[in-house]
Amino acid sequence: MFRFVIITALTASLLFADTFTHSETGKVYNGFATQPDENDKTWIVPEGGEKFEADLSEYKIEPNQKGRKNEIAVLEITYPIVSAMKTEAFEEAIVEESNKGPSAIIVEVDTPGGRVDLAKRICSSIMKTSNCTTAAYIAGGQHGGAYSAGAAISMACDKIYMAPGTVIGAATAIIKSRRGASDMDNAFGETVGEKFNSAWRNYMASIAEQSGRSAALAKAMVEKDTSVLEVSRDGKKLFIEPGRKIEGDEVKGVVVQKGSLLTLTAKKAKKCDMADEICESRDYAVSELSDSKPEVVVSDKIKDAEEKLDKVTRRFKGLKAKIEREIVQINARYEQNRLRRRDALKSLRSLSRNSEFLLNLKKRFPDVPVSVEEIERLKNDVDGMKAAME
């Protein structure tokens, strides 16, 4: 089955913090605002007081740290982005943590990439976190940086810090199927493949622009046909495609030429304004976000989701193996006249119910690494044997 989702446009975010002055009454509150809840209500949590529902359009909002906790939350994406359960856990965790009023949230990234639909959900949840500063820390680890979907997630944050030796980029969209991995053109043909590529390319550019980074560089991470120049325009450093060069632009260099997919080292990313700082460690990134020695709190929500999935998967595979084993045993004993028809049918009805349970479990936990088709074949085998005996 193909895994690809066309990304829709993003909604621009506003920063909701941290001194709120009512435009009519002049009353002032120091604190922080929550993200909208399930009823689309936003709450202000004032320092030393009870939270209250507020229409933020009625307030003049001055960003600062007044009324916030001296705390930085950390959410870790240090795995391939292929799990819907982990993605849902991330979405819940970033809302929960931002609503606690931390100084900032660090999204620690070390990933080879993953599914576009899940990356979109993670990016969306980050960009909706307008009540708190978000920062990606691209850590050196097993994967060595923020590749593909990881690059998009990093660019969705307000700031990007990179460990020495890490990279960001290489974001070409690919399809994974039973036949292996291939690019969009090979999977769907040039015309249809370009539609997918265009959606992903423009999505990456949109994220970059909304976070104040170069759209051209983001696009060059997706496709090899994009070249990017560094130019000086009216004293300002810009990274643009050659077709956007205007009279008076002074070309300082070529960042990437056609035929090469862009992957930036930490040093090059900082030079190209795609990264804010090179940080030796997460603690260094924390110090960049706050000079008041905040407490660092690592969320366990994603780890808990992973452990739950492991537990469900073990249960699932154990029950599946038991059904397969009992099918063989029932068939052998029945053919050898060692099992009465009535008892065989009773056992097969039980196996049919267990197979149906597996199907429902798969619907609840789609990350379980067994296909629906495989479970359906198992249930059909059971039901076929049962029908032949009835």
VEXDREN-2710 file (C-alpha; in Angstrom, 1 decimal):
% VEXDREN-2710
k/r/px/py/pz
1/MET/0.0/0.0/0.0
2/PHE/1.3/3.4/-0.9
3/ARG/2.0/6.0/1.9
4/PHE/1.7/9.6/0.6
5/VAL/-0.6/12.4/1.5
6/ILE/-0.9/15.7/-0.4
7/ILE/-0.3/18.6/2.1
8/THR/-2.8/21.4/2.4
9/ALA/-1.9/25.0/3.0
10/LEU/-0.7/26.1/6.4
11/THR/-2.4/28.6/8.7
12/ALA/-0.1/31.4/9.9
13/SER/0.4/31.5/13.6
14/LEU/0.5/34.4/16.1
15/LEU/2.4/34.5/19.3
16/PHE/0.1/34.6/22.3
17/ALA/2.2/35.7/25.3
18/ASP/2.8/37.1/27.8
19/THR/1.6/40.5/29.1
20/PHE/-2.1/41.0/28.2
21/THR/-3.6/44.5/28.3
22/HIS/-7.4/44.7/27.7
23/SER/-8.0/47.3/25.0
24/GLU/-11.1/48.8/26.7
25/THR/-10.6/48.4/30.4
26/GLY/-6.8/48.7/30.5
27/LYS/-6.5/45.8/32.9
28/VAL/-3.2/44.1/32.7
29/TYR/-2.4/40.4/33.2
30/ASN/1.0/38.7/33.2
31/GLY/0.9/35.1/32.3
32/PHE/0.3/33.0/29.2
33/ALA/-2.5/31.9/26.9
34/THR/-3.6/28.3/26.2
35/GLN/-4.1/26.8/22.8
36/PRO/-7.8/26.7/21.8
37/ASP/-9.6/23.8/23.5
38/GLU/-12.0/21.3/21.9
39/ASN/-14.7/24.0/22.1
40/ASP/-12.4/26.5/20.4
41/LYS/-12.1/28.5/23.7
42/THR/-8.8/30.2/24.6
43/TRP/-7.9/30.8/28.2
44/ILE/-5.5/33.3/29.9
45/VAL/-3.6/31.8/32.9
46/PRO/-2.5/34.9/34.9
47/GLU/0.3/34.8/37.4
48/GLY/-1.0/33.9/40.8
49/GLY/-4.7/33.8/39.7
50/GLU/-7.3/31.5/38.2
51/LYS/-7.5/31.0/34.4
52/PHE/-10.3/32.7/32.5
53/GLU/-11.8/32.5/29.1
54/ALA/-10.6/35.3/26.8
55/ASP/-11.0/36.7/23.3
56/LEU/-7.4/37.5/22.5
57/SER/-8.4/40.0/19.8
58/GLU/-9.5/42.2/22.7
59/TYR/-6.0/42.4/24.2
60/LYS/-2.8/44.1/23.4
61/ILE/-0.2/41.3/23.8
62/GLU/3.4/41.9/24.6
63/PRO/5.7/38.9/24.3
64/ASN/7.9/38.4/27.3
65/GLN/8.5/35.8/30.1
66/LYS/6.4/37.4/32.8
67/GLY/4.2/34.8/34.4
68/ARG/5.7/31.9/32.6
69/LYS/7.3/28.9/34.3
70/ASN/11.1/28.7/34.4
71/GLU/10.9/25.5/32.5
72/ILE/11.6/24.1/29.0
73/ALA/9.8/21.1/27.7
74/VAL/11.5/18.6/25.4
75/LEU/9.6/16.4/22.9
76/GLU/11.8/13.8/21.1
77/ILE/11.5/12.7/17.5
78/THR/14.5/10.4/17.3
79/TYR/13.0/7.7/15.2
80/PRO/11.6/7.1/11.7
81/ILE/8.3/8.9/11.3
82/VAL/6.1/5.9/10.5
83/SER/3.9/5.5/13.6
84/ALA/0.4/7.0/13.8
85/MET/0.4/6.3/17.5
86/LYS/3.6/8.2/18.2
87/THR/2.3/11.1/16.0
88/GLU/-0.9/11.3/17.9
89/ALA/1.1/11.2/21.2
90/PHE/3.3/14.1/19.9
91/GLU/0.1/16.1/18.9
92/GLU/-1.3/15.6/22.4
93/ALA/2.0/16.3/24.2
94/ILE/2.8/19.6/22.5
95/VAL/-0.6/20.9/23.4
96/GLU/-0.3/19.7/27.0
97/GLU/3.2/21.1/27.4
98/SER/2.5/24.5/25.8
99/ASN/-0.6/24.9/28.1
100/LYS/1.6/24.5/31.2
101/GLY/3.3/27.8/30.3
102/PRO/6.9/26.8/29.8
103/SER/9.6/29.3/28.6
104/ALA/9.9/27.2/25.4
105/ILE/9.5/23.8/23.8
106/ILE/12.4/22.0/22.2
107/VAL/11.6/19.4/19.6
108/GLU/14.7/17.2/19.5
109/VAL/15.1/15.8/16.0
110/ASP/17.2/12.9/14.8
111/THR/15.3/11.1/12.0
112/PRO/15.8/9.7/8.5
113/GLY/12.3/11.0/7.6
114/GLY/9.1/9.0/7.1
115/ARG/5.5/9.3/6.0
116/VAL/4.4/12.6/4.6
117/ASP/0.9/12.4/6.1
118/LEU/2.3/12.0/9.6
119/ALA/5.0/14.7/9.0
120/LYS/2.1/17.1/8.0
121/ARG/0.3/16.4/11.3
122/ILE/3.4/17.0/13.3
123/CYS/4.2/20.2/11.5
124/SER/0.7/21.4/11.9
125/SER/0.7/20.8/15.6
126/ILE/4.0/22.7/16.0
127/MET/2.8/25.7/13.9
128/LYS/-0.5/25.8/15.9
129/THR/1.6/26.1/19.1
130/SER/1.5/29.9/18.9
131/ASN/1.3/30.3/22.7
132/CYS/4.9/29.2/23.2
133/THR/8.3/29.5/21.4
134/THR/9.2/26.3/19.7
135/ALA/12.8/25.3/18.7
136/ALA/14.1/22.3/16.9
137/TYR/17.4/20.9/18.2
138/ILE/18.8/18.6/15.5
139/ALA/20.8/16.2/17.6
140/GLY/23.7/14.0/16.4
141/GLY/22.6/10.4/17.0
142/GLN/21.7/7.3/15.1
143/HIS/20.4/9.1/12.0
144/GLY/22.8/12.1/12.1
145/GLY/20.3/14.8/11.4
146/ALA/16.9/15.9/10.1
147/TYR/16.4/14.3/6.8
148/SER/13.2/14.5/4.6
149/ALA/10.2/14.8/6.8
150/GLY/12.5/15.7/9.7
151/ALA/13.7/18.8/7.7
152/ALA/10.0/19.9/7.4
153/ILE/9.4/19.4/11.1
154/SER/12.5/21.4/12.0
155/MET/11.5/24.2/9.7
156/ALA/8.0/24.3/11.3
157/CYS/9.7/25.5/14.6
158/ASP/10.4/29.1/15.4
159/LYS/14.1/28.4/15.8
160/ILE/16.5/25.7/14.6
161/TYR/19.6/24.7/16.5
162/MET/22.0/22.1/15.1
163/ALA/24.6/19.9/16.7
164/PRO/28.0/19.9/15.0
165/GLY/28.2/17.2/12.4
166/THR/24.5/17.0/11.8
167/VAL/22.7/17.8/8.5
168/ILE/19.2/19.0/7.3
169/GLY/17.7/18.4/4.0
170/ALA/17.4/15.5/1.4
171/ALA/13.6/15.8/1.4
172/THR/12.6/14.1/-1.9
173/ALA/9.2/12.4/-1.6
174/ILE/9.3/8.7/-2.2
175/ILE/6.8/5.8/-2.3
176/LYS/7.2/2.6/-0.3
177/SER/5.3/-0.5/-1.4
178/ARG/5.9/-4.2/-1.5
179/ARG/8.1/-3.7/-4.5
180/GLY/10.4/-1.4/-2.5
181/ALA/11.0/2.4/-2.5
182/SER/10.9/4.6/-5.6
183/ASP/10.4/8.3/-6.4
184/MET/7.1/9.7/-7.5
185/ASP/7.8/9.8/-11.2
186/ASN/8.8/6.1/-11.3
187/ALA/5.8/5.1/-9.1
188/PHE/3.0/7.1/-10.9
189/GLY/4.5/8.4/-14.1
190/GLU/5.9/11.8/-14.8
191/THR/2.6/13.7/-15.0
192/VAL/1.0/12.3/-11.8
193/GLY/4.3/12.1/-10.0
194/GLU/4.9/15.8/-10.6
195/LYS/1.6/16.6/-9.0
196/PHE/2.7/14.9/-5.8
197/ASN/6.2/16.4/-6.0
198/SER/4.7/19.9/-6.5
199/ALA/2.5/19.6/-3.5
200/TRP/5.4/18.5/-1.3
201/ARG/7.8/21.0/-2.8
202/ASN/5.4/23.9/-2.2
203/TYR/4.6/22.7/1.2
204/MET/8.2/22.8/2.2
205/ALA/8.6/26.3/0.7
206/SER/5.5/27.5/2.6
207/ILE/6.9/26.2/5.9
208/ALA/10.2/27.9/5.3
209/GLU/8.6/31.3/4.4
210/GLN/6.3/31.3/7.4
211/SER/9.3/30.8/9.7
212/GLY/11.3/33.4/8.0
213/ARG/13.6/31.1/6.1
214/SER/14.4/30.7/2.4
215/ALA/11.7/29.1/0.3
216/ALA/14.2/28.5/-2.5
217/LEU/16.5/26.5/-0.2
218/ALA/13.6/24.5/1.1
219/LYS/12.5/23.6/-2.5
220/ALA/16.1/22.6/-3.4
221/MET/15.9/20.0/-0.6
222/VAL/13.0/18.4/-2.5
223/GLU/14.0/18.5/-6.1
224/LYS/17.3/18.3/-8.0
225/ASP/16.1/20.8/-10.7
226/THR/16.3/23.8/-8.3
227/SER/19.4/25.9/-8.2
228/VAL/19.9/28.6/-5.6
229/LEU/22.0/31.7/-5.6
230/GLU/23.2/33.8/-2.6
231/VAL/22.8/37.5/-3.5
232/SER/23.1/40.8/-1.8
233/ARG/20.1/43.1/-2.4
234/ASP/20.1/46.5/-0.8
235/GLY/22.6/45.2/1.7
236/LYS/20.4/42.3/2.7
237/LYS/21.5/38.6/2.2
238/LEU/19.0/36.6/0.2
239/PHE/18.8/33.1/-1.2
240/ILE/16.9/32.9/-4.4
241/GLU/16.4/31.0/-7.6
242/PRO/18.2/32.5/-10.6
243/GLY/15.0/33.5/-12.3
244/ARG/14.2/35.8/-9.4
245/LYS/17.4/37.8/-9.7
246/ILE/16.8/41.5/-10.4
247/GLU/18.9/44.4/-11.6
248/GLY/21.3/45.5/-8.8
249/ASP/21.6/42.1/-7.1
250/GLU/25.2/41.2/-6.3
251/VAL/25.7/37.5/-6.7
252/LYS/27.8/36.2/-3.7
253/GLY/27.8/32.5/-4.7
254/VAL/26.0/29.4/-5.8
255/VAL/24.5/27.5/-2.9
256/VAL/23.3/24.5/-4.9
257/GLN/23.3/23.8/-8.7
258/LYS/20.7/21.9/-10.7
259/GLY/21.3/18.1/-10.5
260/SER/22.2/18.1/-6.8
261/LEU/19.7/17.6/-4.0
262/LEU/20.4/20.1/-1.2
263/THR/21.6/18.8/2.2
264/LEU/23.1/21.4/4.5
265/THR/25.7/20.8/7.2
266/ALA/25.2/22.6/10.4
267/LYS/27.8/25.2/9.5
268/LYS/26.3/25.7/6.0
269/ALA/22.8/25.9/7.4
270/LYS/23.8/28.6/9.8
271/LYS/25.5/30.5/7.0
272/CYS/22.4/30.2/4.9
273/ASP/20.1/31.4/7.8
274/MET/18.4/28.0/7.9
275/ALA/19.7/27.4/11.4
276/ASP/19.9/29.9/14.2
277/GLU/22.9/28.5/16.0
278/ILE/25.3/25.5/16.2
279/CYS/24.9/24.0/19.7
280/GLU/27.2/21.3/21.2
281/SER/24.4/19.9/23.2
282/ARG/20.8/20.2/24.2
283/ASP/21.9/22.1/27.3
284/TYR/23.6/24.6/25.0
285/ALA/20.3/25.0/23.1
286/VAL/18.5/25.5/26.3
287/SER/20.9/28.3/27.3
288/GLU/20.2/30.0/23.9
289/LEU/16.5/30.0/24.7
290/SER/16.8/31.1/28.4
291/ASP/19.5/32.6/30.5
292/SER/17.7/31.8/33.8
293/LYS/18.8/28.2/34.1
294/PRO/15.4/26.7/33.5
295/GLU/14.4/23.1/34.5
296/VAL/14.3/20.8/31.5
297/VAL/11.4/18.4/31.4
298/VAL/11.4/15.6/28.8
299/SER/7.9/14.4/27.9
300/ASP/7.3/10.7/28.3
301/LYS/4.1/10.7/26.2
302/ILE/5.8/9.5/22.9
303/LYS/7.8/6.8/24.7
304/ASP/4.6/5.6/26.5
305/ALA/2.9/5.3/23.1
306/GLU/5.8/3.3/21.8
307/GLU/5.6/0.9/24.8
308/LYS/1.9/0.6/24.4
309/LEU/2.3/-0.3/20.7
310/ASP/5.0/-2.9/21.6
311/LYS/2.6/-4.5/24.1
312/VAL/-0.3/-4.6/21.6
313/THR/1.9/-6.0/18.9
314/ARG/3.1/-8.8/21.1
315/ARG/-0.4/-9.6/22.0
316/PHE/-1.5/-9.4/18.4
317/LYS/1.2/-11.7/17.1
318/GLY/0.8/-14.2/19.9
319/LEU/-3.0/-14.5/19.2
320/LYS/-2.4/-14.7/15.4
321/ALA/0.2/-17.5/15.9
322/LYS/-2.2/-19.4/18.2
323/ILE/-5.0/-19.2/15.6
324/GLU/-2.6/-20.5/12.9
325/ARG/-1.4/-23.3/15.1
326/GLU/-4.9/-24.4/16.1
327/ILE/-6.1/-24.4/12.5
328/VAL/-3.5/-27.0/11.6
329/GLN/-4.3/-29.0/14.7
330/ILE/-8.0/-29.0/14.2
331/ASN/-7.7/-30.0/10.5
332/ALA/-5.3/-32.8/11.3
333/ARG/-7.3/-34.3/14.1
334/TYR/-10.6/-34.0/12.2
335/GLU/-9.1/-35.8/9.1
336/GLN/-7.8/-38.5/11.4
337/ASN/-11.2/-39.0/13.0
338/ARG/-9.7/-38.0/16.4
339/LEU/-12.0/-34.9/16.7
340/ARG/-15.8/-35.0/16.5
341/ARG/-17.5/-32.7/14.0
342/ARG/-19.4/-30.9/16.8
343/ASP/-16.2/-30.2/18.7
344/ALA/-14.4/-29.1/15.6
345/LEU/-17.1/-26.6/14.7
346/LYS/-17.1/-25.3/18.3
347/SER/-13.3/-24.7/18.1
348/LEU/-13.6/-23.1/14.6
349/ARG/-16.3/-20.7/15.8
350/SER/-14.0/-19.6/18.6
351/LEU/-11.1/-19.1/16.1
352/SER/-13.4/-17.1/13.9
353/ARG/-14.3/-14.8/16.8
354/ASN/-10.6/-14.4/17.6
355/SER/-9.8/-13.6/13.9
356/GLU/-12.6/-10.9/14.0
357/PHE/-11.0/-9.6/17.2
358/LEU/-7.7/-9.3/15.4
359/LEU/-9.3/-7.3/12.6
360/ASN/-10.9/-4.9/15.1
361/LEU/-7.6/-4.6/16.9
362/LYS/-5.8/-3.7/13.7
363/LYS/-8.4/-1.0/13.0
364/ARG/-7.7/0.5/16.5
365/PHE/-3.9/0.2/16.2
366/PRO/-3.0/0.5/12.5
367/ASP/0.7/0.6/13.4
368/VAL/0.6/-3.1/14.2
369/PRO/3.0/-4.6/11.5
370/VAL/0.6/-7.1/10.1
371/SER/-1.6/-6.2/7.1
372/VAL/-5.4/-6.3/7.1
373/GLU/-5.2/-8.6/4.0
374/GLU/-3.2/-11.1/6.0
375/ILE/-5.7/-11.2/8.8
376/GLU/-8.6/-11.4/6.4
377/ARG/-7.0/-14.4/4.7
378/LEU/-6.6/-16.1/8.1
379/LYS/-10.3/-15.5/8.9
380/ASN/-11.3/-16.8/5.5
381/ASP/-9.4/-20.0/6.1
382/VAL/-11.2/-20.5/9.4
383/ASP/-14.6/-19.7/7.9
384/GLY/-13.9/-21.9/4.9
385/MET/-13.1/-24.9/7.2
386/LYS/-16.2/-24.2/9.2
387/ALA/-18.4/-24.0/6.2
388/ALA/-17.1/-27.3/4.8
389/MET/-18.0/-29.1/8.1
390/GLU/-21.4/-27.6/8.6
END
